[in-house]
Amino acid sequence: MNFDKANAALDSVYAAETPEALAKAYAEWAATYDSETASLGYLLPFLITAWVARHVPSGEGPLLDAGCGTGLSGPSLKALGYGEIAGLDLSDDMLKIAGSRNAYGELKKAMLGGPLPWPDRHFRAFFSTGVFTIGHAPASGLHELVRITKSGGHAIFTVRDQVFESGGFQAVFDELTQARKWRLVEQSPWFCCYAIGDPEALVKTFVFEVM
């Protein structure tokens, strides 16, 4: 059953304790990632486009899909009129699939939490789903993402409930706010990120305007 395999794969990526282990887990999952997450009713790559469309006028760019995985968000945004979309991910196998979707102008391998290969104030907005979660990108990765986002641009991303406090996200939010690097525009209530499986998994979407 896809449902059981998807849960096993999720357990594997959540259990990864190093970037290398996480990349290996995604390399092993890449080929069946789309069908197996679909079996769980994974909403986030599609739902995030609603917040992008709410805050970024159609056609404005470039946009960065930070932690793009297999590139599920790209085609939806392209259909909504966004033409300049870049993606980054730590997995070559995932990036290869994302490239096959013909929605991304550039794809780069990079790890959130480290330096990113773009200049200051390059992107109109970045968006990210399923990345600030168990065993994945640290809250500190937001500093680099804000650096490469234009003044007046937007940071649009989800955070998993289980890491929000333990991962120090509020402290990073406060630090960036106090440094006048961004301001909070919107936050959703906590909601389920899987329409079918894992009803305990909750996320919140945050939208900040970069100053």
Backbone as ProteinMPNN parsed JSONL, in Angstrom:
{"seq_chain_A": "MNFDKANAALDSVYAAETPEALAKAYAEWAATYDSETASLGYLLPFLITAWVARHVPSGEGPLLDAGCGTGLSGPSLKALGYGEIAGLDLSDDMLKIAGSRNAYGELKKAMLGGPLPWPDRHFRAFFSTGVFTIGHAPASGLHELVRITKSGGHAIFTVRDQVFESGGFQAVFDELTQARKWRLVEQSPWFCCYAIGDPEALVKTFVFEVM", "coords_chain_A": {"N_chain_A": [[0.842, -1.203, 0.0], [0.56, 2.206, -0.863], [0.1, 4.01, 1.185], [1.17, 2.876, 3.558], [3.854, 2.617, 2.796], [4.493, 5.289, 2.371], [4.267, 6.343, 4.954], [6.357, 4.952, 6.169], [8.534, 5.975, 4.746], [8.373, 8.658, 5.487], [8.963, 8.399, 8.219], [11.607, 7.657, 7.965], [12.902, 9.955, 6.854], [12.406, 11.8, 8.872], [13.878, 10.696, 10.886], [16.482, 11.112, 10.204], [19.686, 12.217, 11.11], [21.774, 13.752, 10.248], [22.809, 16.032, 7.61], [23.758, 14.488, 5.477], [22.595, 11.989, 5.917], [19.932, 12.701, 5.628], [19.863, 13.534, 2.941], [20.431, 11.082, 1.733], [18.182, 9.593, 2.517], [16.176, 10.947, 1.105], [17.083, 10.536, -1.491], [16.603, 7.844, -1.783], [13.873, 7.882, -1.688], [12.963, 9.452, -3.734], [11.976, 8.573, -6.309], [9.43, 7.556, -5.834], [8.202, 9.45, -4.363], [6.212, 11.421, -5.054], [3.806, 9.959, -5.631], [3.445, 8.582, -3.255], [3.302, 10.552, -1.207], [1.046, 11.785, -2.158], [-0.811, 9.806, -1.607], [-1.156, 10.16, 1.076], [-2.481, 12.481, 1.088], [-1.066, 14.894, 0.886], [-0.875, 18.297, 1.274], [0.604, 20.695, 1.197], [2.524, 21.63, -0.894], [0.83, 22.53, -2.874], [-1.084, 24.108, -1.615], [0.401, 26.252, -0.654], [0.627, 27.963, -2.76], [-1.588, 29.568, -2.681], [-1.083, 31.483, -0.704], [1.148, 32.687, -1.83], [-0.021, 33.801, -4.143], [-1.748, 35.59, -2.927], [-0.081, 37.541, -1.863], [1.907, 38.236, -3.678], [1.867, 39.861, -6.662], [0.576, 38.557, -9.743], [2.879, 37.412, -12.127], [5.033, 38.84, -11.15], [8.452, 38.573, -10.089], [11.826, 37.417, -9.507], [10.866, 34.203, -8.058], [11.669, 32.078, -5.288], [11.678, 28.691, -4.662], [12.212, 27.251, -1.877], [13.779, 24.491, -0.86], [12.663, 22.697, -2.708], [12.16, 20.044, -3.401], [10.652, 17.546, -5.339], [9.522, 19.407, -6.949], [6.759, 20.076, -6.883], [5.273, 22.405, -6.45], [5.938, 24.217, -8.457], [4.676, 23.898, -11.172], [2.009, 24.619, -10.552], [2.24, 27.297, -9.758], [3.282, 28.342, -12.105], [1.071, 27.999, -13.757], [-0.544, 29.897, -12.632], [0.536, 32.19, -13.521], [3.122, 32.944, -12.843], [6.325, 33.375, -13.885], [9.101, 33.375, -13.457], [10.795, 31.249, -11.69], [12.846, 29.824, -9.322], [14.566, 27.01, -7.895], [15.735, 25.319, -4.962], [17.389, 22.553, -3.455], [18.523, 19.86, -1.327], [18.883, 17.431, -2.473], [20.048, 15.685, -5.213], [18.609, 13.822, -6.696], [15.941, 14.501, -6.257], [15.969, 17.082, -7.377], [16.404, 16.475, -10.046], [13.968, 15.373, -10.828], [12.327, 17.583, -10.344], [13.317, 19.293, -12.318], [12.307, 18.112, -14.601], [9.747, 19.022, -14.812], [9.435, 21.365, -16.153], [9.006, 23.939, -15.127], [10.722, 25.47, -13.71], [13.182, 27.959, -13.843], [15.797, 27.895, -12.97], [17.687, 25.551, -11.085], [19.22, 24.704, -8.1], [21.617, 23.005, -6.094], [21.62, 23.081, -2.673], [21.926, 23.603, 0.868], [19.646, 24.44, 3.291], [20.337, 26.583, 5.966], [22.954, 26.825, 5.588], [25.27, 28.849, 3.583], [23.722, 30.493, 0.788], [23.511, 30.319, -2.784], [23.042, 32.908, -4.073], [22.898, 36.445, -4.81], [22.561, 39.327, -2.553], [19.239, 40.457, -1.925], [17.91, 39.361, -4.181], [15.578, 37.894, -4.892], [12.043, 38.274, -5.463], [10.305, 37.063, -3.752], [10.416, 34.371, -1.398], [9.312, 31.013, -0.983], [8.37, 28.228, 1.038], [7.758, 24.902, 1.896], [7.134, 22.225, 4.141], [9.752, 22.064, 4.939], [10.815, 23.344, 7.184], [10.775, 21.436, 9.507], [10.623, 18.3, 11.316], [13.868, 17.185, 11.903], [14.929, 18.531, 9.723], [15.52, 21.581, 7.973], [17.14, 24.175, 9.879], [15.894, 26.834, 12.027], [17.611, 28.967, 11.838], [18.267, 29.107, 9.174], [16.585, 30.925, 8.021], [17.735, 33.436, 8.068], [19.56, 33.624, 5.889], [17.773, 33.265, 3.783], [16.192, 35.544, 4.015], [18.154, 37.424, 3.48], [18.561, 37.137, 0.711], [16.241, 38.08, -0.344], [14.266, 40.643, -1.768], [13.838, 44.035, -0.594], [10.655, 44.875, 0.523], [9.714, 42.591, -0.503], [8.547, 39.156, 0.029], [8.465, 36.65, 2.597], [7.422, 33.435, 2.761], [6.254, 30.697, 4.338], [5.991, 27.394, 5.815], [5.83, 26.008, 9.129], [6.416, 23.209, 11.109], [4.485, 21.986, 13.868], [5.809, 20.504, 15.894], [8.418, 21.364, 15.908], [8.425, 24.068, 16.263], [8.664, 25.382, 18.797], [10.793, 23.909, 20.022], [12.736, 24.17, 18.099], [13.444, 26.807, 18.141], [12.165, 28.828, 16.662], [10.545, 31.101, 17.213], [12.363, 32.76, 18.488], [14.16, 33.364, 16.422], [12.4, 34.653, 14.684], [11.812, 36.907, 16.261], [14.328, 38.056, 16.469], [14.919, 38.811, 13.798], [12.832, 40.596, 13.415], [13.325, 42.584, 15.35], [15.728, 43.513, 14.38], [14.835, 44.86, 12.262], [14.592, 43.586, 9.834], [12.476, 42.246, 8.782], [8.811, 42.158, 8.837], [5.923, 40.866, 10.441], [3.204, 39.779, 8.504], [1.101, 38.016, 8.157], [-0.289, 35.147, 9.746], [-1.3, 31.803, 9.742], [-3.882, 29.747, 11.321], [-2.986, 26.751, 13.191], [-2.905, 23.87, 11.164], [-3.878, 20.757, 9.516], [-1.454, 19.016, 7.621], [-1.729, 16.859, 6.017], [-4.287, 15.532, 4.183], [-5.39, 13.03, 4.327], [-3.761, 11.026, 5.649], [-1.957, 10.758, 8.831], [-3.197, 12.596, 10.906], [-2.333, 13.949, 13.115], [-0.268, 15.575, 12.452], [0.59, 18.839, 12.345], [0.786, 22.116, 10.923], [1.822, 25.553, 10.533], [1.336, 28.424, 8.543], [3.431, 31.12, 7.773], [3.72, 34.553, 6.903], [5.908, 37.04, 6.074], [6.861, 40.422, 5.517], [9.687, 41.509, 3.89], [12.066, 43.863, 4.908]], "CA_chain_A": [[0.0, 0.0, 0.0], [1.288, 3.479, -0.858], [-0.091, 4.665, 2.476], [2.152, 2.325, 4.493], [5.192, 2.968, 2.312], [4.684, 6.722, 2.592], [4.536, 6.551, 6.375], [7.7, 4.435, 6.445], [9.481, 6.932, 4.184], [8.335, 9.829, 6.363], [9.715, 8.057, 9.427], [13.022, 7.625, 7.598], [13.453, 11.303, 6.713], [12.342, 12.451, 10.181], [14.896, 10.106, 11.758], [17.82, 11.484, 9.745], [20.342, 13.074, 12.102], [22.782, 14.579, 9.588], [22.427, 16.38, 6.233], [24.076, 13.371, 4.584], [21.566, 10.97, 6.115], [18.692, 13.231, 5.058], [19.997, 13.459, 1.479], [20.336, 9.663, 1.371], [16.789, 9.18, 2.68], [15.404, 11.506, -0.005], [17.517, 9.869, -2.721], [15.912, 6.548, -1.827], [12.427, 8.116, -1.762], [12.64, 10.381, -4.824], [11.221, 7.991, -7.423], [8.031, 7.288, -5.466], [7.785, 10.506, -3.433], [4.971, 12.092, -5.452], [2.638, 9.091, -5.484], [3.26, 8.184, -1.857], [2.777, 11.689, -0.44], [-0.333, 11.981, -2.621], [-1.674, 8.844, -0.912], [-1.431, 10.724, 2.398], [-3.203, 13.74, 0.919], [-0.148, 15.979, 1.24], [-1.475, 19.514, 0.729], [1.37, 21.927, 1.29], [3.111, 22.207, -2.115], [-0.229, 23.146, -3.671], [-1.759, 25.118, -0.807], [1.255, 27.437, -0.47], [0.419, 28.874, -3.889], [-2.642, 30.527, -2.312], [-0.445, 32.595, 0.008], [1.977, 33.403, -2.811], [-0.902, 34.6, -4.994], [-2.343, 36.641, -2.104], [0.873, 38.586, -1.498], [2.801, 38.57, -4.798], [1.062, 40.0, -7.878], [0.876, 37.619, -10.837], [3.897, 37.848, -13.072], [6.211, 39.393, -10.483], [9.443, 37.579, -9.723], [11.777, 35.95, -9.439], [10.483, 33.52, -6.831], [12.504, 30.932, -4.912], [11.076, 27.546, -3.993], [13.318, 26.857, -0.993], [13.502, 23.116, -0.491], [11.612, 22.427, -3.701], [11.892, 18.626, -3.563], [10.386, 17.134, -6.716], [8.991, 20.531, -7.711], [5.302, 20.013, -7.011], [4.668, 23.743, -6.454], [6.289, 24.982, -9.651], [3.663, 23.939, -12.222], [0.824, 25.359, -10.105], [2.562, 28.725, -9.827], [3.388, 28.68, -13.527], [-0.307, 28.102, -14.253], [-1.103, 31.131, -12.078], [1.136, 33.346, -14.188], [4.469, 33.264, -12.343], [7.228, 32.813, -14.884], [10.485, 33.254, -12.999], [10.824, 30.448, -10.469], [14.063, 29.051, -9.069], [14.407, 26.035, -6.822], [16.925, 24.734, -4.344], [17.145, 21.366, -2.648], [19.763, 19.179, -0.991], [18.888, 16.124, -3.122], [20.186, 15.65, -6.679], [17.54, 12.995, -7.269], [14.727, 15.324, -6.239], [16.148, 18.178, -8.335], [16.262, 15.926, -11.395], [12.522, 15.271, -11.084], [11.819, 18.96, -10.437], [13.709, 19.821, -13.625], [11.481, 17.523, -15.657], [8.408, 19.628, -14.803], [9.455, 22.54, -17.04], [8.433, 25.104, -14.439], [11.792, 26.169, -12.996], [14.21, 28.531, -14.695], [17.08, 27.394, -12.48], [17.641, 24.659, -9.938], [20.551, 24.613, -7.503], [21.75, 22.162, -4.91], [22.074, 23.853, -1.515], [21.354, 23.169, 2.14], [19.182, 25.542, 4.14], [21.143, 26.6, 7.178], [24.272, 27.232, 5.129], [25.208, 29.957, 2.62], [22.948, 30.226, -0.419], [24.268, 30.8, -3.956], [22.445, 34.045, -4.774], [23.293, 37.717, -4.205], [21.602, 40.029, -1.701], [18.016, 41.055, -2.485], [17.747, 38.84, -5.544], [14.247, 37.345, -5.154], [10.831, 39.015, -5.083], [9.761, 36.341, -2.604], [10.697, 32.941, -1.309], [8.289, 30.218, -0.315], [8.95, 26.971, 1.496], [6.804, 24.035, 2.595], [7.642, 20.927, 4.565], [11.206, 22.151, 5.107], [11.053, 23.64, 8.599], [10.053, 20.331, 10.133], [11.444, 17.407, 12.133], [15.104, 16.698, 11.309], [15.206, 19.215, 8.462], [16.224, 22.87, 8.017], [17.043, 24.902, 11.14], [15.32, 28.179, 11.987], [18.679, 29.902, 11.451], [18.281, 29.21, 7.719], [15.775, 32.063, 7.598], [18.596, 34.613, 7.896], [20.049, 33.637, 4.506], [16.633, 33.44, 2.89], [15.836, 36.972, 4.073], [19.234, 38.167, 2.805], [18.455, 37.082, -0.751], [14.905, 38.559, -0.723], [14.233, 42.101, -1.959], [13.064, 44.894, 0.296], [9.286, 44.901, 0.032], [9.365, 41.228, -0.905], [7.86, 38.364, 1.041], [8.898, 35.34, 3.087], [6.174, 32.671, 2.89], [6.759, 29.369, 4.666], [5.309, 26.633, 6.854], [6.627, 25.428, 10.215], [5.747, 22.091, 11.784], [4.232, 22.266, 15.283], [6.743, 19.828, 16.79], [9.728, 22.023, 15.955], [8.308, 25.519, 16.401], [9.283, 25.802, 20.061], [12.083, 23.25, 20.256], [13.689, 24.628, 17.097], [13.783, 28.208, 18.361], [11.668, 29.674, 15.573], [10.09, 32.404, 17.686], [13.552, 33.565, 18.779], [14.661, 33.872, 15.137], [11.409, 35.637, 14.24], [11.985, 38.129, 17.053], [15.626, 38.641, 16.114], [14.789, 39.464, 12.495], [11.907, 41.719, 13.584], [14.006, 43.638, 16.103], [16.772, 44.065, 13.508], [14.1, 45.517, 11.168], [14.821, 42.859, 8.589], [11.153, 41.866, 8.274], [7.68, 42.362, 9.752], [4.882, 39.854, 10.26], [2.027, 40.218, 7.753], [0.003, 37.058, 8.304], [-0.01, 33.773, 10.16], [-2.509, 30.979, 9.724], [-4.011, 28.845, 12.468], [-2.397, 25.43, 12.95], [-3.794, 23.043, 10.347], [-3.321, 19.466, 9.091], [-0.767, 19.081, 6.325], [-2.117, 15.671, 5.248], [-5.75, 15.454, 4.178], [-5.824, 11.645, 4.511], [-2.977, 10.351, 6.679], [-1.256, 11.494, 9.892], [-3.98, 13.761, 11.331], [-1.645, 14.623, 14.218], [0.777, 16.463, 11.922], [0.062, 20.181, 12.168], [1.714, 23.164, 10.488], [1.311, 26.914, 10.455], [1.966, 29.222, 7.498], [3.802, 32.483, 8.158], [4.071, 35.478, 5.838], [6.589, 38.245, 6.541], [7.362, 41.346, 4.504], [11.103, 41.807, 4.1], [12.257, 45.314, 4.971]], "C_chain_A": [[0.88, 1.256, 0.0], [1.243, 4.151, 0.513], [0.968, 4.199, 3.47], [3.572, 2.688, 4.082], [5.49, 4.441, 2.567], [4.988, 7.007, 4.051], [5.926, 6.071, 6.753], [8.763, 5.398, 5.931], [9.534, 8.206, 5.019], [9.14, 9.585, 7.629], [11.209, 8.105, 9.152], [13.611, 9.03, 7.5], [13.419, 12.053, 8.05], [13.448, 11.95, 11.107], [16.317, 10.509, 11.367], [18.451, 12.49, 10.704], [21.443, 13.948, 11.516], [22.276, 14.964, 8.2], [22.676, 15.231, 5.255], [23.021, 12.273, 4.684], [20.235, 11.415, 5.509], [18.73, 13.153, 3.531], [19.857, 12.022, 0.996], [18.886, 9.184, 1.451], [15.931, 9.705, 1.531], [15.806, 10.889, -1.338], [16.781, 8.542, -2.889], [14.411, 6.714, -2.038], [12.021, 8.824, -3.05], [11.692, 9.791, -5.865], [9.743, 7.788, -7.1], [7.443, 8.373, -4.562], [6.415, 11.079, -3.801], [3.747, 11.223, -5.204], [2.378, 8.757, -4.021], [2.783, 9.35, -0.985], [1.351, 12.015, -0.881], [-1.288, 11.036, -1.903], [-2.013, 9.302, 0.502], [-2.254, 12.002, 2.316], [-2.356, 14.938, 1.276], [-0.544, 17.258, 0.515], [-0.485, 20.639, 0.442], [1.946, 22.462, -0.012], [2.081, 22.926, -2.989], [-0.89, 24.297, -2.915], [-0.923, 26.393, -0.667], [1.065, 28.443, -1.604], [-0.669, 29.906, -3.59], [-2.041, 31.726, -1.595], [0.476, 33.379, -0.927], [1.095, 34.334, -3.64], [-1.542, 35.751, -4.222], [-1.39, 37.828, -1.929], [1.801, 39.025, -2.636], [1.956, 38.687, -6.061], [1.522, 39.055, -8.985], [1.904, 38.217, -11.781], [5.124, 38.445, -12.426], [7.164, 38.267, -10.077], [10.798, 38.238, -9.599], [11.348, 35.449, -8.062], [11.462, 32.389, -6.563], [11.666, 29.913, -4.163], [12.187, 26.923, -3.152], [13.048, 25.487, -0.38], [12.425, 22.56, -1.403], [11.282, 20.95, -3.851], [11.719, 18.262, -5.028], [9.687, 18.228, -7.531], [7.495, 20.535, -7.889], [4.659, 21.391, -7.081], [4.843, 24.476, -7.774], [5.213, 25.033, -10.725], [2.407, 24.707, -11.829], [1.06, 26.855, -10.177], [2.704, 29.188, -11.263], [2.004, 28.865, -14.137], [-0.983, 29.382, -13.774], [-0.428, 32.385, -12.625], [2.5, 33.768, -13.683], [5.499, 32.575, -13.233], [8.645, 32.58, -14.421], [10.516, 32.535, -11.658], [12.139, 29.685, -10.419], [13.778, 28.061, -7.942], [15.744, 25.641, -6.239], [16.493, 23.525, -3.534], [18.484, 20.715, -2.341], [19.913, 17.86, -1.731], [18.981, 16.239, -4.641], [19.038, 14.907, -7.329], [16.219, 13.76, -7.314], [14.818, 16.44, -7.279], [15.977, 17.699, -9.773], [14.782, 15.821, -11.773], [11.908, 16.668, -11.212], [12.131, 19.568, -11.796], [12.854, 19.308, -14.764], [10.11, 18.178, -15.759], [8.314, 20.888, -15.655], [8.797, 23.775, -16.426], [9.5, 25.971, -13.794], [12.852, 26.678, -13.966], [15.602, 28.118, -14.276], [16.844, 26.55, -11.246], [19.053, 24.502, -9.4], [20.511, 23.71, -6.271], [22.336, 23.001, -3.78], [21.329, 23.351, -0.288], [20.909, 24.387, 2.925], [19.854, 25.449, 5.503], [22.579, 26.963, 6.876], [24.143, 28.397, 4.166], [24.464, 29.556, 1.352], [23.59, 30.934, -1.617], [23.581, 31.891, -4.765], [22.876, 35.333, -4.076], [22.197, 38.296, -3.319], [20.415, 40.536, -2.52], [17.745, 40.627, -3.928], [16.289, 38.485, -5.867], [13.126, 38.275, -4.705], [10.191, 38.377, -3.856], [10.381, 34.957, -2.57], [9.517, 32.269, -0.631], [8.883, 28.851, -0.001], [7.909, 26.178, 2.25], [7.477, 22.721, 2.965], [9.134, 20.899, 4.822], [11.574, 22.459, 6.554], [10.228, 22.655, 9.418], [11.06, 19.436, 10.848], [12.675, 16.943, 11.355], [15.507, 17.378, 10.02], [15.905, 20.55, 8.71], [16.061, 23.563, 9.373], [16.415, 26.279, 10.944], [16.347, 29.203, 11.524], [18.786, 30.078, 9.938], [17.477, 30.385, 7.197], [16.627, 33.314, 7.368], [19.085, 34.729, 6.455], [18.913, 33.852, 3.516], [16.174, 34.902, 2.867], [16.895, 37.806, 3.337], [19.028, 38.225, 1.301], [17.078, 37.53, -1.261], [14.897, 40.083, -0.75], [13.469, 42.807, -0.85], [11.661, 45.061, -0.299], [8.811, 43.554, -0.464], [8.794, 40.436, 0.259], [8.552, 37.035, 1.33], [7.63, 34.557, 3.423], [6.56, 31.218, 3.149], [5.922, 28.72, 5.767], [6.315, 26.155, 7.897], [5.787, 24.343, 10.889], [5.622, 22.381, 13.279], [5.311, 21.7, 16.202], [8.115, 20.498, 16.865], [9.625, 23.526, 16.225], [8.981, 26.016, 17.678], [10.667, 25.215, 20.227], [13.155, 23.733, 19.283], [14.032, 26.099, 17.184], [13.276, 29.155, 17.289], [11.233, 31.05, 16.063], [11.268, 33.326, 17.984], [14.133, 34.159, 17.501], [13.694, 34.909, 14.566], [11.645, 36.972, 14.943], [13.285, 38.843, 16.686], [15.546, 39.415, 14.802], [13.859, 40.674, 12.567], [12.605, 42.891, 14.278], [15.12, 44.299, 15.298], [16.175, 44.805, 12.309], [14.448, 44.907, 9.807], [13.497, 42.416, 7.959], [10.085, 42.248, 9.282], [6.605, 41.331, 9.416], [3.679, 40.461, 9.545], [0.836, 39.304, 8.043], [0.532, 35.769, 8.906], [-1.331, 33.018, 10.208], [-2.713, 30.336, 11.092], [-3.221, 27.565, 12.174], [-3.398, 24.599, 12.149], [-3.089, 21.756, 9.922], [-2.638, 19.604, 7.739], [-1.036, 17.854, 5.463], [-3.632, 15.528, 5.326], [-6.252, 14.056, 4.509], [-5.093, 10.977, 5.668], [-2.444, 11.312, 7.725], [-2.006, 12.754, 10.338], [-3.333, 14.54, 12.471], [-0.637, 15.657, 13.726], [0.178, 17.831, 11.598], [1.166, 21.144, 11.735], [1.015, 24.512, 10.583], [2.059, 27.608, 9.321], [2.202, 30.627, 8.028], [4.125, 33.281, 6.905], [4.68, 36.723, 6.478], [6.917, 39.122, 5.324], [8.804, 41.686, 4.854], [11.315, 43.317, 3.984], [13.512, 45.742, 4.189]], "O_chain_A": [[1.831, 1.352, 0.775], [2.211, 4.777, 0.945], [1.593, 5.017, 4.146], [4.398, 3.029, 4.928], [6.608, 4.799, 2.937], [5.862, 7.817, 4.359], [6.604, 6.704, 7.562], [9.777, 5.618, 6.593], [10.607, 8.769, 5.234], [9.904, 10.446, 8.066], [11.989, 8.542, 9.999], [14.705, 9.274, 8.009], [14.31, 12.856, 8.329], [13.902, 12.671, 11.995], [17.256, 10.269, 12.125], [17.829, 13.488, 11.066], [21.99, 14.799, 12.216], [21.398, 14.289, 7.663], [21.901, 15.024, 4.321], [22.604, 11.701, 3.676], [19.501, 10.603, 4.945], [17.75, 12.755, 2.902], [19.233, 11.771, -0.035], [18.414, 8.463, 0.572], [15.057, 8.994, 1.035], [14.967, 10.732, -2.224], [16.389, 8.17, -3.995], [13.747, 5.793, -2.512], [10.847, 8.797, -3.42], [10.719, 10.434, -6.257], [8.899, 7.843, -7.994], [6.328, 8.236, -4.059], [5.549, 11.205, -2.935], [2.76, 11.687, -4.633], [1.226, 8.659, -3.596], [1.941, 9.153, -0.109], [0.539, 12.467, -0.074], [-2.429, 11.398, -1.617], [-3.027, 8.891, 1.068], [-2.676, 12.544, 3.337], [-2.839, 15.889, 1.891], [-0.549, 17.302, -0.716], [-0.71, 21.448, -0.458], [1.868, 23.67, -0.236], [2.43, 23.825, -3.754], [-1.213, 25.331, -3.5], [-1.475, 27.489, -0.571], [1.313, 29.636, -1.428], [-0.676, 30.99, -4.173], [-2.442, 32.863, -1.845], [0.569, 34.602, -0.824], [1.418, 35.508, -3.822], [-1.847, 36.787, -4.811], [-1.827, 38.977, -1.854], [2.416, 40.087, -2.551], [1.375, 37.692, -6.493], [2.715, 38.793, -9.136], [1.805, 39.377, -12.18], [6.164, 38.555, -13.074], [6.736, 37.156, -9.764], [10.908, 39.464, -9.589], [11.447, 36.153, -7.057], [12.02, 31.808, -7.494], [11.025, 30.23, -3.161], [13.005, 26.157, -3.662], [12.201, 25.342, 0.501], [11.414, 22.027, -0.947], [10.221, 20.619, -4.38], [12.545, 18.627, -5.864], [9.304, 17.997, -8.678], [6.998, 20.952, -8.935], [3.609, 21.546, -7.704], [3.987, 25.269, -8.164], [4.859, 26.128, -11.163], [1.801, 25.374, -12.668], [0.183, 27.604, -10.607], [2.295, 30.298, -11.606], [1.788, 29.775, -14.937], [-1.889, 29.894, -14.432], [-0.774, 33.503, -12.243], [2.992, 34.835, -14.051], [5.538, 31.348, -13.322], [9.327, 31.689, -14.928], [10.289, 33.146, -10.614], [12.498, 28.985, -11.366], [12.863, 28.257, -7.142], [16.761, 25.629, -6.933], [15.386, 23.476, -2.999], [19.475, 20.985, -3.019], [20.961, 17.222, -1.635], [18.103, 16.818, -5.28], [18.548, 15.306, -8.385], [15.474, 13.674, -8.29], [13.846, 16.711, -7.984], [15.464, 18.432, -10.619], [14.395, 16.139, -12.897], [11.071, 16.907, -12.083], [11.302, 20.279, -12.364], [12.692, 19.985, -15.779], [9.378, 17.91, -16.711], [7.222, 21.42, -15.854], [8.124, 24.547, -17.109], [9.213, 27.091, -13.372], [13.356, 25.929, -14.804], [16.496, 27.999, -15.114], [15.925, 26.8, -10.465], [19.978, 24.202, -10.154], [19.531, 23.66, -5.529], [23.422, 23.564, -3.917], [20.254, 22.759, -0.387], [21.715, 25.276, 3.198], [19.927, 24.379, 6.108], [23.335, 27.355, 7.764], [23.038, 28.892, 3.942], [24.564, 28.416, 0.898], [24.146, 32.022, -1.474], [23.534, 31.821, -5.993], [23.185, 35.319, -2.885], [21.059, 37.826, -3.327], [20.571, 40.984, -3.656], [17.394, 41.447, -4.777], [15.817, 38.74, -6.975], [13.246, 38.972, -3.698], [9.605, 39.067, -3.022], [10.818, 34.437, -3.597], [8.817, 32.871, 0.183], [9.787, 28.38, -0.692], [7.246, 26.706, 3.142], [8.281, 22.178, 2.207], [9.726, 19.823, 4.913], [12.532, 21.901, 7.087], [9.16, 22.974, 9.94], [12.232, 19.794, 10.966], [12.545, 16.374, 10.272], [16.347, 16.855, 9.287], [16.787, 20.638, 9.565], [14.975, 23.543, 9.952], [16.407, 26.819, 9.838], [15.993, 30.196, 10.888], [19.329, 31.077, 9.466], [17.66, 30.802, 6.053], [16.267, 34.161, 6.551], [19.032, 35.808, 5.864], [19.083, 34.551, 2.517], [15.812, 35.427, 1.814], [16.564, 38.777, 2.656], [19.292, 39.254, 0.679], [16.773, 37.388, -2.445], [15.452, 40.732, 0.136], [12.562, 42.235, -0.245], [11.512, 45.354, -1.485], [7.64, 43.389, -0.807], [8.583, 40.977, 1.344], [9.131, 36.397, 0.451], [6.851, 34.977, 4.279], [7.135, 30.57, 2.274], [5.244, 29.397, 6.54], [7.487, 25.928, 7.596], [4.611, 24.541, 11.193], [6.53, 22.948, 13.886], [5.688, 22.342, 17.183], [8.888, 20.227, 17.784], [10.649, 24.187, 16.399], [9.773, 26.958, 17.643], [11.616, 25.935, 20.538], [14.343, 23.709, 19.602], [14.828, 26.596, 16.387], [13.899, 30.186, 17.033], [11.514, 32.056, 15.413], [11.186, 34.534, 17.76], [14.552, 35.317, 17.486], [14.124, 35.927, 14.025], [11.675, 38.027, 14.308], [13.334, 40.07, 16.603], [16.043, 40.536, 14.703], [14.069, 41.663, 11.864], [12.491, 44.039, 13.848], [15.428, 45.475, 15.49], [16.9, 45.31, 11.452], [14.576, 45.597, 8.796], [13.414, 42.234, 6.744], [10.384, 42.613, 10.42], [6.409, 40.974, 8.254], [3.191, 41.524, 9.929], [-0.298, 39.769, 8.159], [1.652, 35.348, 8.619], [-2.348, 33.544, 10.661], [-1.816, 30.375, 11.934], [-2.832, 27.326, 11.03], [-4.597, 24.624, 12.427], [-1.862, 21.669, 9.961], [-3.173, 20.229, 6.824], [-0.62, 17.807, 4.305], [-4.192, 15.415, 6.416], [-7.4, 13.892, 4.924], [-5.726, 10.423, 6.567], [-2.471, 12.528, 7.537], [-1.501, 13.863, 10.164], [-3.738, 15.665, 12.763], [-0.2, 16.516, 14.491], [-0.641, 17.96, 10.688], [2.324, 21.004, 12.129], [-0.208, 24.597, 10.697], [3.262, 27.413, 9.152], [1.327, 31.243, 8.638], [4.725, 32.764, 5.963], [4.054, 37.377, 7.313], [7.211, 38.614, 4.242], [9.103, 42.099, 5.975], [10.801, 43.959, 3.068], [13.83, 46.93, 4.133]]}, "name": "protein", "num_of_chains": 1, "seq": "MNFDKANAALDSVYAAETPEALAKAYAEWAATYDSETASLGYLLPFLITAWVARHVPSGEGPLLDAGCGTGLSGPSLKALGYGEIAGLDLSDDMLKIAGSRNAYGELKKAMLGGPLPWPDRHFRAFFSTGVFTIGHAPASGLHELVRITKSGGHAIFTVRDQVFESGGFQAVFDELTQARKWRLVEQSPWFCCYAIGDPEALVKTFVFEVM"}
